[in-house]
Amino acid sequence: MDTNAPPGECCAHPRGGQRGDFGVKFKDSEKFRVMISATELRNGATFRVDGQPYQVLEYKHTKLGRGTANIRVKVRNLATGGVVEKSFISDARVEELATQTRELQYLYKDGENAYFMDPRNFEQFSLPLPILDRQADFLKEGENVRVMFADDQPLSIQLPLAMIFTVTQAPPGVKGDSANASFKQVVLDNGLKTKVPLFVNEGDRVKIDTRTSVYLERIR
C-alpha cells in the first residue's frame, strides 16, 4: 500500500478494493449500503429486501405494548410491478434504495412496455406496463415525465397529483332522474375515459386526479 498518498485520497487496497469516505473497505463493484429503520418506511419511501426493490404505497404503525410496535406496509415491487404487504417490528432495519430522478420524454407504448427518451442525449428506456399499472393511462405522447432510477435502471414514474387533459369525445348532456345522470363518460386526448359533469363539452380542458382518475374541475 502506498503510504505516501496525499491526505484525503483513497489508497489502493491490497486485494484490489478501495477505502471509502467512511473508512469502510469495499470492492470497486460494491456500494456503501445505508440501513434505515422500518419506522422510516413512509409513503413513497424506497428500500430493498432480499435483493428486490420496493416502494411504499401505504404505511401503518400498530402499538403492541412494552415499547414495541408492528410496522405494516403495502409496497410495490419495482422489478415486477406486483403489490404485496410486508410486516416489520419497529426496531427492524432495511436497506435504503438510493434513487435519482430524471426528466424523460414519453414516446409511446405497445402491448408490453412504455418507452421514454432522454432529450439531452436521445438515450431510450422502457418500463413494463405492469410496473406502471394505472399510471400508464395518464401518459401523453411528447410530454416530459419524471422517471425514478436506481443503479442507472428506470424503476417507475412520478406523476403530478393532477393533470390537465382536453376532452376529445363527449355525448350531449341530458339530465335524467337518477343521481348518476348528473355525470357522463367522455374520452380525453390521451385515450383515457372518465366521468365528468354534464356541462363539460368536447374541446373543454379538464383537471383529473391521477390517483383516482376522478374529475376535479374544468379549466377555463
N, C-alpha and C positions, 0 to 999 in steps of 0.2 A: 504494500500500500504506500502511496506517495504521501509522506508526512510533511512535505514542503508545499502542499497545495495552499493557495491563498485562503484566508479566513472567509467562511460563508459559502465556499464552493463544495459541491459534493465530491466525495472521494470514491474511487472505484473500489468495490468490494472484492475480496479475493476470489469469490465464486461467480463474479460477473454481475452482481447486483449493484445497487447504489444505496446510499444512506439518505433518506428523505428529510424534509424540513423538521419533522418531529423526532428525528433520531431513530426512526424505525427502519430496519433493513428490509428491502424488498427487491424482487427481481424486476428487470426492465419492463416486463409484461404485466406486472401486478400494479394495482392501485390501492391507495390507502382507503380502508373501509371505515366509514363513520357509522357508529351504532347509536340508535336513538331509542328512547323509552316508548313503550306501547301507548302511553298516555298522550304522545305527540301525534298519533295517527288520526288527525282530524280530517274533515272532508277536503279532498284534493291532494292530500299528502301521498308521496310515492315511496315505496320501500321494496325490498327484495327478501324473499323467504325461499329456501331450498332452490336457489338459482332462478326463481321465477319473479318477474317484475309485477307489482300491483299498484293500483291507485285506489284510495279510499273514496267510496261513494257515500257511506253513512257510518256514523260513529255513535256508540252507546256505551256509557260508563255506569256500571252497576256496583254498588257498595255491598261487600259480603260480610263485613264485621271484622273486628280485631285489626283494623287498619289496612285490610286487603280489599281489592276490588277486581272485578272482571271487566275486561275490555272486549266488546264485540264490535266487529267492523264488517260492513258489506263492501267487498272490493271487486274491482275488475282486473282480471289477468290481462296485462298489456301485451302479452305474447299471443294469446288465443282469443281474447275478447269475452271469455266466459266470466260470469258473475257468481261469486261464492261468498260465504260468510266464514270469518275466522275469529277465533277467540284467544285472548291472551290474559295472563294475570298482570296486575298493574305494574309489577317490577320487572316484567319481561323486556328484553331489548331486541330490536330487529335492525337489519342493515338498511340505512337510508339509501335510496336510489337517487344519485346525483343526476339531475336533468338540466337541459338547456332548451330554450325556446327560440325557434327561427321562423321568420316570416316567409312563407312559401305561397306561390300562386297555384290555385286549384285548376287543373286542366280538364279532367273528365273521369268518368268511372265506367267500368264494364260490369260483367256479372260477378266478378270476384274481388276487384280492387278499386281503390280511388287513387288517382295519380296527381302528383304535385311537382312543381318545378321551382328551383331557387332562381329568382330573376337576376341574381348577381353573376352566377356562373353557368346557368342553364342546366345544372345537375338535376336529374329527375329522381323522385322517390315514389314508392307506392305503399299503401296501407290496406290490409284486408278489410272488406266491408263488415265482417262480423265484429271486428275490433271497434270500428266507428259506430256501429249499431244505428240508433236513430239520428245521430249527428250527421250521418251521410245525407239525410233528407234536406238539410239546410245548406248544403254546398252549392255555390253558384259559379259557373264557369268563368274564369278570368279574374275572379276576386282573390285577394290575399287572405290567407288563413294562418293563424299561429299554430305551429306544429311542435310538439314536445319530443325532444331527442334524449336518448341515453346511450352512451358508448357509440356515438355517431350513427345510431339507428333510429328512425322515426318510430314513435310509440303510440301517439294519439294526437288529436287536435283539440284546441281550446277555442270554443265559440263564445261570442259575447252572450250575455243573458237574453238579449232580444235583438232581432234583426228585422230590417225593412225589406219588404217584397212588393212587387206590382201584381195586381190581380189581372190574369190574362183570360180567364173564363168565369163568368158569373151569371146565373139564371136571374130573371127578374124577381124582385122581392114581392111576394104575395102573402099578405097576412092571413093567418088561419086561426082556428080556435084553440089549438094546443100551445103549450109554452115553447115546445121545440120549434114551432113555426116562426118564432122571432129570429131564428138563425137560418142560414142557408150555406150549402157547401160550395166553395169556389176553388179554382186552381190558380196557383201562384206561378210566377215566371220561372221558377226552378222545377216546376212539376209537382210541388207539394200541394196536397189537398187539405183544406181546413175549413172550419165553420166560422162565419162572420155574421154580423148583424145585417138585417135586410137592406139597410140604406147603403151598404157598400156595393159599388158598381165596378164593372170591367174598366181597367185603367187606373183605378184608385191604388194608392200606396198604403200598405198596412204594416203595423209592427206586430211581430209574432214572438211569443216566448219560446226560446229554443229548448227549454227543459220539458215543456208540456205540449208544445205545438198549438197553444191556445192564443187566439186573437187578443191583442191588448188595446189597440187604438188605430184609427185612421189618421194618416199623416197628410196634412193639407199643405 
